[in-house]
Amino acid sequence: EINNDFAPNFKFNENGNITGIDLPIKISDDRKKILLLYLWKIQTNRIFILNYYSDIERKIIAIQKHIKSEKR
């Protein structure tokens, strides 16, 4: 769905790779709000995942330190 709003503005080279985008993207205010909500959801999910991975990484480091201290 998001591609339908952006695709007409993409520029492609002869190999089919995206080389740019025509700005401004002309969409209605309602579509803009929907797209902004979609992007907000992506950002919120990304932040959650990064925080989750950071927490797991901290736990792994703590376990590694504990294992090293047990070996001594």
Jmol script that loads the backbone (N, CA, C; Angstrom):
load data "model"
ATOM      1  N   GLU A   1       0.825  -1.194   0.000  1.00  0.00           N
ATOM      2  CA  GLU A   1       0.000   0.000   0.000  1.00  0.00           C
ATOM      3  C   GLU A   1       0.871   1.260   0.000  1.00  0.00           C
ATOM      4  N   ILE A   2       1.895   1.277   0.822  1.00  0.00           N
ATOM      5  CA  ILE A   2       2.782   2.441   0.882  1.00  0.00           C
ATOM      6  C   ILE A   2       3.504   2.626  -0.450  1.00  0.00           C
ATOM      7  N   ASN A   3       3.808   1.513  -1.118  1.00  0.00           N
ATOM      8  CA  ASN A   3       4.490   1.585  -2.410  1.00  0.00           C
ATOM      9  C   ASN A   3       3.651   2.305  -3.456  1.00  0.00           C
ATOM     10  N   ASN A   4       2.348   2.169  -3.378  1.00  0.00           N
ATOM     11  CA  ASN A   4       1.469   2.833  -4.345  1.00  0.00           C
ATOM     12  C   ASN A   4       1.591   4.347  -4.270  1.00  0.00           C
ATOM     13  N   ASP A   5       1.883   4.863  -3.079  1.00  0.00           N
ATOM     14  CA  ASP A   5       2.016   6.306  -2.917  1.00  0.00           C
ATOM     15  C   ASP A   5       3.389   6.812  -3.350  1.00  0.00           C
ATOM     16  N   PHE A   6       4.415   5.980  -3.163  1.00  0.00           N
ATOM     17  CA  PHE A   6       5.775   6.429  -3.455  1.00  0.00           C
ATOM     18  C   PHE A   6       6.281   6.026  -4.840  1.00  0.00           C
ATOM     19  N   ALA A   7       5.842   4.894  -5.343  1.00  0.00           N
ATOM     20  CA  ALA A   7       6.375   4.344  -6.591  1.00  0.00           C
ATOM     21  C   ALA A   7       6.377   5.325  -7.766  1.00  0.00           C
ATOM     22  N   PRO A   8       5.326   6.096  -7.976  1.00  0.00           N
ATOM     23  CA  PRO A   8       5.344   7.013  -9.116  1.00  0.00           C
ATOM     24  C   PRO A   8       6.454   8.073  -9.033  1.00  0.00           C
ATOM     25  N   ASN A   9       6.996   8.304  -7.867  1.00  0.00           N
ATOM     26  CA  ASN A   9       8.010   9.335  -7.690  1.00  0.00           C
ATOM     27  C   ASN A   9       9.444   8.804  -7.769  1.00  0.00           C
ATOM     28  N   PHE A  10       9.623   7.481  -7.779  1.00  0.00           N
ATOM     29  CA  PHE A  10      10.966   6.918  -7.831  1.00  0.00           C
ATOM     30  C   PHE A  10      11.583   7.089  -9.204  1.00  0.00           C
ATOM     31  N   LYS A  11      12.909   7.283  -9.219  1.00  0.00           N
ATOM     32  CA  LYS A  11      13.690   7.325 -10.448  1.00  0.00           C
ATOM     33  C   LYS A  11      14.535   6.056 -10.476  1.00  0.00           C
ATOM     34  N   PHE A  12      14.610   5.425 -11.645  1.00  0.00           N
ATOM     35  CA  PHE A  12      15.364   4.179 -11.791  1.00  0.00           C
ATOM     36  C   PHE A  12      16.397   4.314 -12.898  1.00  0.00           C
ATOM     37  N   ASN A  13      17.510   3.572 -12.755  1.00  0.00           N
ATOM     38  CA  ASN A  13      18.492   3.531 -13.833  1.00  0.00           C
ATOM     39  C   ASN A  13      18.149   2.386 -14.779  1.00  0.00           C
ATOM     40  N   GLU A  14      18.998   2.180 -15.784  1.00  0.00           N
ATOM     41  CA  GLU A  14      18.722   1.155 -16.793  1.00  0.00           C
ATOM     42  C   GLU A  14      18.756  -0.261 -16.221  1.00  0.00           C
ATOM     43  N   ASN A  15      19.391  -0.438 -15.054  1.00  0.00           N
ATOM     44  CA  ASN A  15      19.437  -1.751 -14.403  1.00  0.00           C
ATOM     45  C   ASN A  15      18.258  -1.986 -13.463  1.00  0.00           C
ATOM     46  N   GLY A  16      17.392  -0.992 -13.336  1.00  0.00           N
ATOM     47  CA  GLY A  16      16.233  -1.119 -12.459  1.00  0.00           C
ATOM     48  C   GLY A  16      16.502  -0.762 -11.013  1.00  0.00           C
ATOM     49  N   ASN A  17      17.679  -0.177 -10.746  1.00  0.00           N
ATOM     50  CA  ASN A  17      18.007   0.244  -9.383  1.00  0.00           C
ATOM     51  C   ASN A  17      17.477   1.652  -9.126  1.00  0.00           C
ATOM     52  N   ILE A  18      17.018   1.886  -7.911  1.00  0.00           N
ATOM     53  CA  ILE A  18      16.517   3.211  -7.545  1.00  0.00           C
ATOM     54  C   ILE A  18      17.692   4.181  -7.484  1.00  0.00           C
ATOM     55  N   THR A  19      17.550   5.299  -8.183  1.00  0.00           N
ATOM     56  CA  THR A  19      18.616   6.302  -8.199  1.00  0.00           C
ATOM     57  C   THR A  19      18.200   7.602  -7.532  1.00  0.00           C
ATOM     58  N   GLY A  20      16.924   7.749  -7.270  1.00  0.00           N
ATOM     59  CA  GLY A  20      16.461   8.980  -6.640  1.00  0.00           C
ATOM     60  C   GLY A  20      14.953   8.975  -6.503  1.00  0.00           C
ATOM     61  N   ILE A  21      14.472  10.102  -6.042  1.00  0.00           N
ATOM     62  CA  ILE A  21      13.024  10.257  -5.871  1.00  0.00           C
ATOM     63  C   ILE A  21      12.659  11.706  -6.165  1.00  0.00           C
ATOM     64  N   ASP A  22      11.583  11.890  -6.894  1.00  0.00           N
ATOM     65  CA  ASP A  22      11.096  13.234  -7.195  1.00  0.00           C
ATOM     66  C   ASP A  22      10.377  13.786  -5.970  1.00  0.00           C
ATOM     67  N   LEU A  23      10.782  14.966  -5.558  1.00  0.00           N
ATOM     68  CA  LEU A  23      10.166  15.625  -4.405  1.00  0.00           C
ATOM     69  C   LEU A  23       9.575  16.950  -4.829  1.00  0.00           C
ATOM     70  N   PRO A  24       8.549  17.424  -4.210  1.00  0.00           N
ATOM     71  CA  PRO A  24       7.821  16.799  -3.106  1.00  0.00           C
ATOM     72  C   PRO A  24       6.884  15.720  -3.627  1.00  0.00           C
ATOM     73  N   ILE A  25       6.593  14.761  -2.767  1.00  0.00           N
ATOM     74  CA  ILE A  25       5.631  13.716  -3.104  1.00  0.00           C
ATOM     75  C   ILE A  25       4.240  14.303  -2.886  1.00  0.00           C
ATOM     76  N   LYS A  26       3.438  14.246  -3.910  1.00  0.00           N
ATOM     77  CA  LYS A  26       2.104  14.853  -3.839  1.00  0.00           C
ATOM     78  C   LYS A  26       1.082  13.802  -3.411  1.00  0.00           C
ATOM     79  N   ILE A  27       0.642  13.926  -2.160  1.00  0.00           N
ATOM     80  CA  ILE A  27      -0.384  13.033  -1.627  1.00  0.00           C
ATOM     81  C   ILE A  27      -1.351  13.865  -0.793  1.00  0.00           C
ATOM     82  N   SER A  28      -2.532  13.339  -0.621  1.00  0.00           N
ATOM     83  CA  SER A  28      -3.542  14.060   0.159  1.00  0.00           C
ATOM     84  C   SER A  28      -3.143  14.083   1.631  1.00  0.00           C
ATOM     85  N   ASP A  29      -3.738  14.991   2.375  1.00  0.00           N
ATOM     86  CA  ASP A  29      -3.455  15.077   3.813  1.00  0.00           C
ATOM     87  C   ASP A  29      -3.830  13.783   4.532  1.00  0.00           C
ATOM     88  N   ASP A  30      -4.929  13.168   4.123  1.00  0.00           N
ATOM     89  CA  ASP A  30      -5.330  11.902   4.750  1.00  0.00           C
ATOM     90  C   ASP A  30      -4.301  10.806   4.495  1.00  0.00           C
ATOM     91  N   ARG A  31      -3.829  10.693   3.249  1.00  0.00           N
ATOM     92  CA  ARG A  31      -2.811   9.680   2.919  1.00  0.00           C
ATOM     93  C   ARG A  31      -1.514   9.986   3.668  1.00  0.00           C
ATOM     94  N   LYS A  32      -1.183  11.262   3.770  1.00  0.00           N
ATOM     95  CA  LYS A  32       0.034  11.655   4.483  1.00  0.00           C
ATOM     96  C   LYS A  32      -0.042  11.195   5.939  1.00  0.00           C
ATOM     97  N   LYS A  33      -1.186  11.392   6.561  1.00  0.00           N
ATOM     98  CA  LYS A  33      -1.354  10.963   7.956  1.00  0.00           C
ATOM     99  C   LYS A  33      -1.235   9.450   8.089  1.00  0.00           C
ATOM    100  N   ILE A  34      -1.807   8.732   7.148  1.00  0.00           N
ATOM    101  CA  ILE A  34      -1.720   7.268   7.172  1.00  0.00           C
ATOM    102  C   ILE A  34      -0.269   6.824   7.017  1.00  0.00           C
ATOM    103  N   LEU A  35       0.451   7.439   6.083  1.00  0.00           N
ATOM    104  CA  LEU A  35       1.857   7.089   5.873  1.00  0.00           C
ATOM    105  C   LEU A  35       2.707   7.445   7.085  1.00  0.00           C
ATOM    106  N   LEU A  36       2.441   8.595   7.693  1.00  0.00           N
ATOM    107  CA  LEU A  36       3.189   8.985   8.889  1.00  0.00           C
ATOM    108  C   LEU A  36       2.923   8.022  10.039  1.00  0.00           C
ATOM    109  N   LEU A  37       1.693   7.558  10.159  1.00  0.00           N
ATOM    110  CA  LEU A  37       1.365   6.569  11.184  1.00  0.00           C
ATOM    111  C   LEU A  37       2.107   5.259  10.919  1.00  0.00           C
ATOM    112  N   TYR A  38       2.140   4.851   9.662  1.00  0.00           N
ATOM    113  CA  TYR A  38       2.855   3.636   9.278  1.00  0.00           C
ATOM    114  C   TYR A  38       4.339   3.762   9.623  1.00  0.00           C
ATOM    115  N   LEU A  39       4.945   4.901   9.288  1.00  0.00           N
ATOM    116  CA  LEU A  39       6.362   5.122   9.595  1.00  0.00           C
ATOM    117  C   LEU A  39       6.599   5.192  11.099  1.00  0.00           C
ATOM    118  N   TRP A  40       5.653   5.764  11.837  1.00  0.00           N
ATOM    119  CA  TRP A  40       5.768   5.812  13.297  1.00  0.00           C
ATOM    120  C   TRP A  40       5.768   4.401  13.874  1.00  0.00           C
ATOM    121  N   LYS A  41       4.897   3.537  13.336  1.00  0.00           N
ATOM    122  CA  LYS A  41       4.844   2.153  13.806  1.00  0.00           C
ATOM    123  C   LYS A  41       6.170   1.440  13.543  1.00  0.00           C
ATOM    124  N   ILE A  42       6.745   1.663  12.374  1.00  0.00           N
ATOM    125  CA  ILE A  42       8.039   1.061  12.042  1.00  0.00           C
ATOM    126  C   ILE A  42       9.100   1.543  13.022  1.00  0.00           C
ATOM    127  N   GLN A  43       9.137   2.847  13.277  1.00  0.00           N
ATOM    128  CA  GLN A  43      10.128   3.416  14.188  1.00  0.00           C
ATOM    129  C   GLN A  43       9.948   2.880  15.606  1.00  0.00           C
ATOM    130  N   THR A  44       8.716   2.826  16.071  1.00  0.00           N
ATOM    131  CA  THR A  44       8.439   2.333  17.420  1.00  0.00           C
ATOM    132  C   THR A  44       8.862   0.877  17.561  1.00  0.00           C
ATOM    133  N   ASN A  45       8.555   0.070  16.563  1.00  0.00           N
ATOM    134  CA  ASN A  45       8.944  -1.336  16.584  1.00  0.00           C
ATOM    135  C   ASN A  45      10.463  -1.479  16.562  1.00  0.00           C
ATOM    136  N   ARG A  46      11.120  -0.669  15.754  1.00  0.00           N
ATOM    137  CA  ARG A  46      12.589  -0.728  15.666  1.00  0.00           C
ATOM    138  C   ARG A  46      13.221  -0.381  17.008  1.00  0.00           C
ATOM    139  N   ILE A  47      12.730   0.664  17.646  1.00  0.00           N
ATOM    140  CA  ILE A  47      13.255   1.064  18.954  1.00  0.00           C
ATOM    141  C   ILE A  47      13.044  -0.059  19.967  1.00  0.00           C
ATOM    142  N   PHE A  48      11.862  -0.678  19.954  1.00  0.00           N
ATOM    143  CA  PHE A  48      11.585  -1.788  20.862  1.00  0.00           C
ATOM    144  C   PHE A  48      12.568  -2.928  20.637  1.00  0.00           C
ATOM    145  N   ILE A  49      12.759  -3.310  19.385  1.00  0.00           N
ATOM    146  CA  ILE A  49      13.669  -4.414  19.059  1.00  0.00           C
ATOM    147  C   ILE A  49      15.094  -4.077  19.477  1.00  0.00           C
ATOM    148  N   LEU A  50      15.554  -2.865  19.193  1.00  0.00           N
ATOM    149  CA  LEU A  50      16.914  -2.481  19.581  1.00  0.00           C
ATOM    150  C   LEU A  50      17.086  -2.503  21.094  1.00  0.00           C
ATOM    151  N   ASN A  51      16.096  -2.031  21.821  1.00  0.00           N
ATOM    152  CA  ASN A  51      16.158  -2.080  23.285  1.00  0.00           C
ATOM    153  C   ASN A  51      16.171  -3.522  23.782  1.00  0.00           C
ATOM    154  N   TYR A  52      15.370  -4.364  23.173  1.00  0.00           N
ATOM    155  CA  TYR A  52      15.321  -5.779  23.547  1.00  0.00           C
ATOM    156  C   TYR A  52      16.682  -6.430  23.313  1.00  0.00           C
ATOM    157  N   TYR A  53      17.276  -6.188  22.137  1.00  0.00           N
ATOM    158  CA  TYR A  53      18.589  -6.759  21.836  1.00  0.00           C
ATOM    159  C   TYR A  53      19.656  -6.224  22.787  1.00  0.00           C
ATOM    160  N   SER A  54      19.584  -4.957  23.130  1.00  0.00           N
ATOM    161  CA  SER A  54      20.540  -4.377  24.079  1.00  0.00           C
ATOM    162  C   SER A  54      20.420  -5.050  25.436  1.00  0.00           C
ATOM    163  N   ASP A  55      19.197  -5.317  25.856  1.00  0.00           N
ATOM    164  CA  ASP A  55      18.974  -5.997  27.130  1.00  0.00           C
ATOM    165  C   ASP A  55      19.557  -7.407  27.093  1.00  0.00           C
ATOM    166  N   ILE A  56      19.331  -8.115  26.008  1.00  0.00           N
ATOM    167  CA  ILE A  56      19.889  -9.463  25.848  1.00  0.00           C
ATOM    168  C   ILE A  56      21.415  -9.402  25.859  1.00  0.00           C
ATOM    169  N   GLU A  57      21.978  -8.422  25.164  1.00  0.00           N
ATOM    170  CA  GLU A  57      23.434  -8.272  25.128  1.00  0.00           C
ATOM    171  C   GLU A  57      23.991  -8.027  26.534  1.00  0.00           C
ATOM    172  N   ARG A  58      23.330  -7.176  27.322  1.00  0.00           N
ATOM    173  CA  ARG A  58      23.764  -6.924  28.701  1.00  0.00           C
ATOM    174  C   ARG A  58      23.721  -8.207  29.526  1.00  0.00           C
ATOM    175  N   LYS A  59      22.678  -8.999  29.338  1.00  0.00           N
ATOM    176  CA  LYS A  59      22.560 -10.259  30.072  1.00  0.00           C
ATOM    177  C   LYS A  59      23.661 -11.237  29.674  1.00  0.00           C
ATOM    178  N   ILE A  60      23.968 -11.301  28.401  1.00  0.00           N
ATOM    179  CA  ILE A  60      25.037 -12.184  27.921  1.00  0.00           C
ATOM    180  C   ILE A  60      26.373 -11.767  28.521  1.00  0.00           C
ATOM    181  N   ILE A  61      26.651 -10.478  28.521  1.00  0.00           N
ATOM    182  CA  ILE A  61      27.902  -9.975  29.095  1.00  0.00           C
ATOM    183  C   ILE A  61      27.978 -10.305  30.577  1.00  0.00           C
ATOM    184  N   ALA A  62      26.874 -10.139  31.286  1.00  0.00           N
ATOM    185  CA  ALA A  62      26.849 -10.462  32.719  1.00  0.00           C
ATOM    186  C   ALA A  62      27.113 -11.951  32.945  1.00  0.00           C
ATOM    187  N   ILE A  63      26.521 -12.798  32.114  1.00  0.00           N
ATOM    188  CA  ILE A  63      26.742 -14.243  32.237  1.00  0.00           C
ATOM    189  C   ILE A  63      28.194 -14.583  31.935  1.00  0.00           C
ATOM    190  N   GLN A  64      28.767 -13.954  30.899  1.00  0.00           N
ATOM    191  CA  GLN A  64      30.169 -14.202  30.561  1.00  0.00           C
ATOM    192  C   GLN A  64      31.083 -13.818  31.721  1.00  0.00           C
ATOM    193  N   LYS A  65      30.807 -12.678  32.346  1.00  0.00           N
ATOM    194  CA  LYS A  65      31.606 -12.250  33.493  1.00  0.00           C
ATOM    195  C   LYS A  65      31.464 -13.241  34.641  1.00  0.00           C
ATOM    196  N   HIS A  66      30.253 -13.720  34.864  1.00  0.00           N
ATOM    197  CA  HIS A  66      30.007 -14.689  35.930  1.00  0.00           C
ATOM    198  C   HIS A  66      30.776 -15.986  35.654  1.00  0.00           C
ATOM    199  N   ILE A  67      30.751 -16.439  34.418  1.00  0.00           N
ATOM    200  CA  ILE A  67      31.469 -17.667  34.047  1.00  0.00           C
ATOM    201  C   ILE A  67      32.967 -17.483  34.256  1.00  0.00           C
ATOM    202  N   LYS A  68      33.503 -16.334  33.834  1.00  0.00           N
ATOM    203  CA  LYS A  68      34.937 -16.068  34.017  1.00  0.00           C
ATOM    204  C   LYS A  68      35.305 -16.057  35.492  1.00  0.00           C
ATOM    205  N   SER A  69      34.452 -15.469  36.317  1.00  0.00           N
ATOM    206  CA  SER A  69      34.754 -15.412  37.754  1.00  0.00           C
ATOM    207  C   SER A  69      34.664 -16.800  38.389  1.00  0.00           C
ATOM    208  N   GLU A  70      33.827 -17.685  37.867  1.00  0.00           N
ATOM    209  CA  GLU A  70      33.710 -19.051  38.380  1.00  0.00           C
ATOM    210  C   GLU A  70      34.940 -19.880  38.031  1.00  0.00           C
ATOM    211  N   LYS A  71      35.580 -19.573  36.900  1.00  0.00           N
ATOM    212  CA  LYS A  71      36.760 -20.318  36.460  1.00  0.00           C
ATOM    213  C   LYS A  71      37.967 -20.038  37.345  1.00  0.00           C
ATOM    214  N   ARG A  72      37.983 -18.904  38.003  1.00  0.00           N
ATOM    215  CA  ARG A  72      39.148 -18.516  38.809  1.00  0.00           C
ATOM    216  C   ARG A  72      39.233 -19.268  40.055  1.00  0.00           C
TER     217      ARG A  72
END
end "model"
wireframe off; spacefill off
backbone 0.3
color backbone group
